[in-house]
C-alpha cells in the first residue's frame, strides 16, 4: 500500500495567491482543500540594500492570512513564483560530467545575459543528450535574483513554511509528463493559460525540454497574437531538435477554437486539471500549480529546476533536529531534575544507614571489649588487625600434648599389637588427637587393641574405637581408633 503525504502548494505566480493541500500517493494526486487571496502588492525585495535579507523583503499580509485558512496538517511545502522574477534559457554543452557543468555553467550563462550573473541563483535541469554521440547534454537553466530568493525563503520560514521546492509555473506544467507519461505524445507542446501569463512547454522524446511564458490575452494583447507567438515558439523547438510536435495540449482559459485552428495549424486537445488531479472540482479553477506538489516526494536529483539548491538548498535535518530538541527540552530537564533528586535521596539514605551501623557496631564492641579504642569509622579495620595479630601469635605456640606428632606416631606404633594381623589405611594427627583407620581380622582383635592402649594411661588420656563399615572387607572388620594424648 502506497503511503500518502499531504503537501502544501503555495502559488505566488500572480496577483491572486493560492494555497492548496494536495495528498500525494505515488503518482496519484488528490486535492483536499484550496484557498485564495487577492494580493494588494507585488511580491518583491524593497529598495534598501543596507537591510537584512528578511527585513528587505515585502511579503504581503494577505499571504499570512491565506495560510491561516489552511486547516489540514501538511508535511512538505512547494512554492510557485512568477516568471517576472527571473527567466529560463537552454544551453548545449559538449560534456555530461556534473562537476564540469557546475564549473562552466555560470560562465556560459553570463555570455547569454546582459547583467551580472553573481546576483542570480541558477537552477538547472539536465534534459537529455544534445549530440548524436550522446556525449553532450541539453540543459534547461532557470534564473532568479538571490536577494529575492533569500528574502522569500526567510519570510516564509518566519510564517512556519519552509518550502522544499521553489520553481516557475513551467515546471508545474512539466510535472504532467511525469504523472501521465502514456497519455501525452512523445513530441508535443503543453500550454497553460492563467491571468498572469500563457506558459508553453516543449516536450521532445517524452522530456520537457524548454519553456516560454507570454502575456495572457487582454485588451492590449489579442488572442491571435499570443497564438502566433506560441506557433513561432513551437517552430523554434522543432528546428532546434529536428522533430515535429505532433499535438498541442491546452489548459486554462479557452481560446476560440477557430483561432486555434487558424493560427496553430496543428492537432490540439483542450484538457482540464480534473483529468490529473482528483477532487479538483472543489477548487472551481484550472490552477495547475498544485501539480508541483508531486515533486515534493521525488529525490532532489529528480526535481525540475528547483531553486532550493546550492547555497539555498533545503536542509530539513537541522530544522527537525532543532525542533525535536526544543520540544524534548522540558521533558529532559524534568527527567534530569528527578534523576538528581533520586540520586541525592539514595546517597543520603545510604549515608544514614552506614552511620547507624557504625554506631551499633561501636556500642557492641564496647560491651564486648570495654578497653577497646579506635578512631570513628575504623572499628572494623582495627578489629581485623587485632585478630590477625592473635592468629600470628597462636601459630608460634606449640601443641599442648607432651609428645610431638612424630613421638605420638612412634608410641602408637609400638603399643599396637603386632601379631593380630592389623592393616593401617589412614593415620592423622591433629594437635592432641590421633585418628587411626584400618582393618582387623575380627572383633576380638579390636578388643586387644583397646586393652593394649589402656595400659598406658599416662600417655593416652582417652581411647575410642568403633566399627568403620566403609573400610571393612568380606574377611576383615574396619575400625576407626581415636586416641587423645595427655
Secondary structure, DSSP 8 states (H G I E B T S, - for coil): ----EEEEEEEESSSEEEEEEEEEETTEEEEEEEEEEE-SS--EE-S-TTS-TTTTEE--HHHHHHHHT--S--SEEEEEE-GGGEEEEEEEES---HHHHHHHHHHHHHTT-SS-GGGEEEEEEEEE--STTS-SEEEEEEEEEHHHHHHHHHHHHHTT---SEEEEHHHHHHHHHHHTTTTS-SSEEEEEE-SS-EEEEEEETTEEEEEEEE----SSS-HHHHHHHHHHHHHHHHHHHT----EEEEEES---HHHHHHHH-S-EEE--GGGTSBTGGGTTS--GGGGGGGGGGS-GGGSSS-SS-GGG---HHHHHHHHHHHHHHHHHHHHHHHHHHHHHHHHHHHHHHHHHHHHHHHHHHHHH-TT----TT-HHHHHHHHHHHHHHHHHHS--SSSS-HHHHHHHHHHHS-SSS--EEEEEEEETTEEEEEEEESSHHHHHHHHHHHHT-TTTEEEEEEEE-GGG-BTTBEEEEEEEEE-
